[in-house]
Amino acid sequence: MFTDTHCHIIPSEYPNCDEIIKNLKKNNIKRIIINGYNYKTNAEVINLCNKYDNVYGAIGLHPDEIGNS
C-alpha cells in the first residue's frame, strides 16, 4: 500500500472529497497527507483529519496568502 505525501483533497477544491477519501483503498493508498495553504484550507484539513483515521495534515501558509484572511 502507498502513502500520498502531498495532496489538496479538500472540500473547497473537491466537492466530492469524502467520496475520494473513502475510495483510497481501492487505489492501493493506505493514508494521505493533506496540505493546507491558507486559513480556510488549514481549517478544512483539520476537519478531515478529525473525521478520518487515514488522513493526516500539514498546516501551512503559502507566501502568496500572507496578509489574506
Backbone as a chain_set.jsonl record, in Angstrom:
{"seq": "MFTDTHCHIIPSEYPNCDEIIKNLKKNNIKRIIINGYNYKTNAEVINLCNKYDNVYGAIGLHPDEIGNS", "coords": {"N": [[0.836, -1.191, 0.0], [0.314, 2.322, -0.508], [1.378, 5.684, 0.453], [0.129, 8.862, 0.063], [1.897, 11.699, 0.027], [1.513, 14.405, -0.304], [-1.144, 16.267, -0.959], [-4.135, 17.99, -2.021], [-6.802, 17.43, -1.309], [-9.493, 18.693, -0.519], [-12.617, 20.071, 0.672], [-13.15, 22.628, -0.536], [-11.844, 22.511, -2.933], [-12.404, 20.048, -4.025], [-15.459, 19.012, -4.279], [-16.413, 16.447, -3.888], [-14.75, 15.262, -1.99], [-15.039, 13.607, 0.282], [-15.974, 11.22, -0.816], [-13.773, 10.576, -2.417], [-11.781, 10.133, -0.455], [-12.886, 7.975, 0.928], [-12.63, 6.02, -1.007], [-9.94, 5.46, -1.266], [-8.52, 3.082, -0.576], [-9.247, 1.348, -2.583], [-7.612, 2.133, -4.581], [-5.186, 1.326, -3.722], [-4.036, 2.959, -1.791], [-3.024, 3.717, 1.379], [-2.924, 5.781, 3.267], [-3.197, 9.399, 3.471], [-1.62, 12.597, 3.246], [-2.829, 15.638, 3.697], [-2.413, 18.9, 2.563], [-2.616, 22.142, 3.831], [-2.926, 25.588, 2.804], [-3.737, 28.13, 3.346], [-5.73, 30.086, 5.678], [-8.401, 29.15, 5.482], [-8.181, 26.652, 4.097], [-6.513, 25.309, 5.85], [-8.201, 24.959, 8.053], [-10.055, 23.252, 6.886], [-8.426, 21.024, 6.432], [-7.826, 20.251, 9.073], [-10.397, 19.539, 9.952], [-10.911, 17.314, 8.263], [-8.871, 15.589, 9.104], [-9.737, 15.038, 11.678], [-12.008, 13.634, 11.077], [-11.359, 11.318, 9.596], [-9.45, 8.335, 9.996], [-7.296, 7.696, 8.401], [-6.262, 9.987, 7.357], [-3.934, 12.545, 7.399], [-2.503, 15.69, 8.338], [-0.895, 18.656, 7.069], [-0.203, 21.756, 8.046], [-0.1, 24.979, 6.736], [1.076, 28.131, 5.355], [0.941, 29.577, 2.41], [3.259, 31.656, 0.668], [2.008, 33.455, -1.117], [-0.388, 33.867, 0.145], [-0.032, 35.348, 2.4], [-1.133, 37.878, 4.492], [-3.718, 37.721, 3.619], [-6.993, 36.99, 4.767]], "CA": [[0.0, 0.0, 0.0], [1.047, 3.572, -0.665], [1.003, 6.895, 1.17], [0.228, 10.099, -0.72], [2.51, 12.605, 1.0], [1.183, 15.817, -0.537], [-2.316, 16.448, -1.813], [-5.056, 19.065, -1.62], [-8.164, 16.898, -1.419], [-10.271, 19.43, 0.48], [-13.937, 20.405, 0.132], [-13.182, 23.826, -1.38], [-11.284, 22.186, -4.245], [-13.037, 18.804, -4.476], [-16.74, 18.845, -3.577], [-16.602, 15.023, -3.598], [-13.551, 14.788, -1.287], [-15.383, 12.481, 1.154], [-16.022, 10.032, -1.674], [-12.387, 10.277, -2.802], [-11.086, 9.589, 0.711], [-13.449, 6.657, 1.218], [-12.222, 5.089, -2.056], [-8.482, 5.382, -1.361], [-8.033, 1.705, -0.507], [-9.461, 0.725, -3.892], [-6.469, 2.533, -5.402], [-3.993, 0.852, -3.036], [-3.475, 4.044, -0.979], [-3.37, 3.447, 2.779], [-3.111, 7.039, 4.001], [-2.832, 10.604, 2.725], [-1.291, 13.813, 3.982], [-3.446, 16.763, 3.005], [-1.694, 20.128, 2.889], [-3.32, 23.414, 3.802], [-2.069, 26.669, 2.316], [-4.237, 29.397, 3.884], [-6.53, 29.854, 6.877], [-9.575, 28.348, 5.141], [-7.818, 25.275, 3.79], [-5.982, 24.712, 7.078], [-9.358, 24.525, 8.834], [-10.604, 22.081, 6.197], [-7.504, 19.909, 6.698], [-8.04, 19.819, 10.467], [-11.688, 18.838, 9.999], [-10.767, 15.998, 7.629], [-8.029, 14.757, 9.985], [-10.587, 14.605, 12.787], [-13.072, 12.798, 10.541], [-10.855, 10.067, 9.019], [-8.247, 7.794, 10.637], [-6.2, 7.544, 7.441], [-5.922, 11.313, 6.839], [-3.028, 13.333, 8.223], [-2.47, 17.036, 7.795], [0.236, 19.58, 7.164], [-0.773, 23.098, 8.081], [0.874, 25.925, 6.221], [0.624, 29.395, 4.8], [1.692, 29.844, 1.18], [3.674, 33.063, 0.623], [1.005, 34.263, -1.821], [-1.545, 34.045, 1.006], [0.303, 36.209, 3.535], [-1.926, 39.108, 4.508], [-5.126, 37.405, 3.32], [-7.641, 36.324, 5.899]], "C": [[0.875, 1.246, 0.0], [0.545, 4.651, 0.289], [1.183, 8.069, 0.227], [0.702, 11.179, 0.247], [2.218, 14.079, 0.764], [0.005, 15.905, -1.501], [-3.188, 17.56, -1.239], [-6.49, 18.595, -1.825], [-8.982, 17.496, -0.277], [-11.588, 19.864, -0.149], [-13.971, 21.627, -0.783], [-12.618, 23.566, -2.778], [-11.909, 20.939, -4.855], [-14.339, 18.612, -3.704], [-17.026, 17.39, -3.195], [-15.441, 14.442, -2.794], [-13.858, 13.636, -0.338], [-15.414, 11.177, 0.362], [-14.61, 9.604, -2.081], [-11.652, 9.596, -1.653], [-11.589, 8.183, 1.023], [-12.997, 5.611, 0.202], [-10.71, 4.921, -2.186], [-7.978, 3.94, -1.413], [-8.227, 0.966, -1.825], [-8.297, 1.017, -4.83], [-5.143, 2.212, -4.73], [-3.275, 1.961, -2.254], [-3.965, 3.859, 0.447], [-3.668, 4.724, 3.552], [-2.709, 8.204, 3.106], [-2.475, 11.716, 3.709], [-1.819, 14.976, 3.152], [-2.788, 18.045, 3.496], [-2.607, 21.344, 2.778], [-2.372, 24.512, 3.35], [-2.587, 28.055, 2.671], [-5.154, 29.076, 5.064], [-7.73, 28.946, 6.605], [-9.208, 26.884, 4.905], [-7.205, 24.572, 5.002], [-7.117, 24.194, 7.954], [-9.988, 23.28, 8.206], [-9.738, 20.843, 6.452], [-7.73, 19.368, 8.106], [-9.347, 19.043, 10.585], [-11.596, 17.443, 9.391], [-9.909, 15.057, 8.469], [-8.84, 14.22, 11.164], [-11.653, 13.6, 12.333], [-12.592, 11.411, 10.106], [-9.547, 9.64, 9.697], [-7.053, 7.734, 9.701], [-5.791, 8.874, 6.797], [-5.065, 12.045, 7.865], [-2.903, 14.705, 7.568], [-1.141, 17.741, 7.973], [-0.362, 20.975, 7.014], [0.292, 24.076, 7.613], [0.226, 27.2, 5.722], [1.514, 29.691, 3.591], [2.06, 31.317, 1.13], [2.679, 33.979, -0.104], [-0.199, 34.591, -0.96], [-1.271, 34.941, 2.216], [-0.463, 37.517, 3.418], [-3.382, 38.898, 4.162], [-5.742, 36.724, 4.528], [-8.827, 35.526, 5.435]], "O": [[2.021, 1.223, 0.448], [-0.546, 4.556, 0.852], [2.258, 8.256, -0.343], [-0.016, 11.534, 1.182], [2.635, 14.921, 1.559], [0.14, 15.651, -2.698], [-2.988, 18.004, -0.109], [-7.294, 19.291, -2.444], [-9.141, 16.889, 0.782], [-11.674, 20.011, -1.368], [-14.76, 21.653, -1.728], [-12.893, 24.327, -3.706], [-11.938, 20.794, -6.077], [-14.32, 18.099, -2.585], [-17.802, 17.135, -2.274], [-15.166, 13.247, -2.9], [-13.013, 12.758, -0.163], [-14.928, 10.149, 0.833], [-14.292, 8.415, -2.086], [-10.974, 8.589, -1.861], [-10.797, 7.298, 1.348], [-12.981, 4.422, 0.521], [-10.248, 4.292, -3.138], [-7.099, 3.619, -2.213], [-7.459, 0.06, -2.149], [-8.025, 0.252, -5.755], [-4.101, 2.747, -5.108], [-2.058, 1.911, -2.075], [-5.17, 3.845, 0.702], [-4.565, 4.748, 4.395], [-1.988, 8.035, 2.123], [-2.962, 11.761, 4.838], [-1.326, 15.261, 2.061], [-2.626, 18.249, 4.699], [-3.278, 21.546, 1.767], [-1.156, 24.387, 3.493], [-1.951, 29.055, 2.337], [-5.33, 27.907, 5.408], [-8.039, 28.069, 7.412], [-9.848, 25.983, 5.448], [-7.367, 23.361, 5.159], [-7.012, 23.113, 8.533], [-10.403, 22.364, 8.915], [-10.259, 19.748, 6.662], [-7.816, 18.156, 8.3], [-9.397, 18.006, 11.246], [-12.146, 16.49, 9.944], [-10.187, 13.86, 8.538], [-8.649, 13.081, 11.591], [-12.137, 12.804, 13.139], [-13.331, 10.434, 10.232], [-8.66, 10.458, 9.94], [-5.911, 7.72, 10.16], [-5.059, 8.887, 5.807], [-5.423, 12.149, 9.038], [-3.17, 14.856, 6.376], [-0.376, 17.461, 8.895], [-0.946, 21.315, 5.986], [1.444, 24.009, 8.042], [-0.998, 27.328, 5.675], [2.692, 30.015, 3.739], [1.248, 32.158, 1.513], [2.53, 35.146, 0.258], [-0.961, 35.5, -1.29], [-2.189, 35.254, 2.974], [-0.442, 38.175, 2.378], [-4.206, 39.787, 4.381], [-5.074, 35.963, 5.228], [-9.501, 34.894, 6.247]]}, "num_chains": 1, "name": "protein.A"}
